[in-house]
Amino acid sequence: MDCLSDRDMETLKGMCSGGVIRGVDLSALSHWRIGGSADLLLRPASTAEVIALRRWFFSRDIPHVVIGNTTNLLFADEGLRVPCLQIGQALSGVGIEGEEVFAGAGAWVPGLARTLMLHSLSGGEHMSGVPGALGGLVCMNGGSNGRSVGDNVVSVESVDIQGTLIIREPRECGFDYRRSVFQTNGEIITSVHLRFLPGDQKAIRAEMLADLANRRKKFPLKEPSCGSVFKRNAAMYADIGPPGAVIERLGFKGMCVGGAMVSPKHANFIVNTGHAKAADILETISRIRDTVFARTGYRLHTEACYVTPEGKVLPVDKVL
Ligand SMILES: Cc1cc2nc3c(=O)[nH]c(=O)nc-3n(C[C@H](O)[C@H](O)[C@H](O)COP(=O)(O)OP(=O)(O)OC[C@H]3O[C@@H](n4cnc5c(N)ncnc54)[C@H](O)[C@@H]3O)c2cc1C
């Protein structure tokens, strides 16, 4: 990154105790194991560090991007030319007071679900198999079995582009099916206040184990992927079924483009068989969308997001 001098790098290291790394191979970092090189990765370890970094970048007019555990992201083959803030393990503390849960946005979601179970708190069972970090989950309003994390949010702490701390109540978060305001407002989520109900630990544990077993049976969890590529569409679901079933009926299971393959186990998963490029995934998604539209009249929209070299994060179908 040409705009940053060695002195700037030293300043950034002083502001970001979780790590500042140059030249990160995104195909090693990302869950899909795809992407070129990222010029600069920063791992802030507190809200104060996120505020300081944002103020520093804002005062220099340096665009940057935020990522969590990368489980919903497709990085460009050209890599990433802007600084990338990863909210992960360095910002992942969890505190529990009765039914109130205060968690850093970097908390690993399956670990958080387990902690809730150990405290006999019910309502987080559906998150046990979602492999993201909490900030990413809130941004995507992710979840499963008809539930979403937004159902349990009391407030979200975030930092805007200028480095101002913001606390949002749920009604200000714009939660909807796999949607929230954080997908477009440029804020970085730093911590989340959640509330769960007291429950029976044995029953919670049994539900989590059943969910995980069901996922192992249904989903190709051994190969790199981003989970479900396409979002459910209510009208299409009622008419002809969920995306996976429709894509399967159209004969896509096992179809390969370069190193990308429509999973023979679940047609809404596109797996990386070894050396897939972002271009292979884009082509696969494009072929599926075109065929589904031509044969059913429904336009599929992607849950998976594409990260451009300039750090824009867009649903993949917006870049085809
Ligand atoms: C095997 C597998 C199974 C999956 N199953 C499910 C499932 O059942 N249900 C489901 O909903 N999803 C599922 N997913 C998708 C994914 O795990 C979720 O969307 C997850 O919540 C994304 O979290 P992340 O930390 O990986 O975010 P990332 O993929 O890193 O980022 C996703 C989005 O969140 C933004 N973001 C990340 N962190 C922050 C932050 N701190 N502040 C503001 N914005 C942020 C990013 O900019 C990006 O727009 C699955 C994925 C895989 C690989």
The ligand as a Gaussian input file, in Angstrom:
#p B3LYP/6-31G(d) Opt

LIG

0 1
 C      -20.431000     -24.040000       6.585000
 C      -21.200000     -22.768000       6.729000
 C      -22.478000     -22.800000       7.266000
 C      -23.195000     -21.600000       7.412000
 N      -24.446000     -21.670000       7.957000
 C      -25.136000     -20.518000       8.145000
 C      -26.439000     -20.548000       8.749000
 O      -26.957000     -21.577000       9.136000
 N      -27.081000     -19.370000       8.906000
 C      -26.531000     -18.171000       8.519000
 O      -27.164000     -17.119000       8.715000
 N      -25.309000     -18.119000       7.930000
 C      -24.597000     -19.251000       7.740000
 N      -23.367000     -19.209000       7.156000
 C      -22.840000     -17.912000       6.656000
 C      -21.996000     -17.138000       7.671000
 O      -21.446000     -18.022000       8.640000
 C      -22.815000     -16.072000       8.402000
 O      -23.313000     -15.106000       7.509000
 C      -21.935000     -15.381000       9.453000
 O      -22.736000     -14.759000      10.372000
 C      -20.918000     -14.392000       8.887000
 O      -20.046000     -14.034000       9.946000
 P      -18.514000     -13.708000       9.674000
 O      -17.907000     -13.263000      10.956000
 O      -17.842000     -14.848000       9.018000
 O      -18.643000     -12.467000       8.698000
 P      -17.850000     -12.162000       7.348000
 O      -18.140000     -13.245000       6.372000
 O      -16.433000     -11.876000       7.654000
 O      -18.571000     -10.819000       6.876000
 C      -19.935000     -10.848000       6.500000
 C      -20.444000      -9.397000       6.438000
 O      -20.414000      -8.833000       7.738000
 C      -19.618000      -7.646000       7.757000
 N      -18.964000      -7.612000       9.068000
 C      -18.184000      -8.563000       9.618000
 N      -17.811000      -8.185000      10.854000
 C      -18.359000      -6.966000      11.075000
 C      -18.334000      -6.056000      12.161000
 N      -17.666000      -6.308000      13.294000
 N      -19.014000      -4.874000      12.031000
 C      -19.705000      -4.588000      10.906000
 N      -19.764000      -5.414000       9.857000
 C      -19.105000      -6.601000       9.939000
 C      -18.666000      -7.779000       6.573000
 O      -18.230000      -6.527000       6.102000
 C      -19.576000      -8.484000       5.575000
 O      -20.438000      -7.538000       4.967000
 C      -22.621000     -20.376000       7.011000
 C      -21.329000     -20.357000       6.472000
 C      -20.623000     -21.531000       6.341000
 C      -19.233000     -21.492000       5.780000

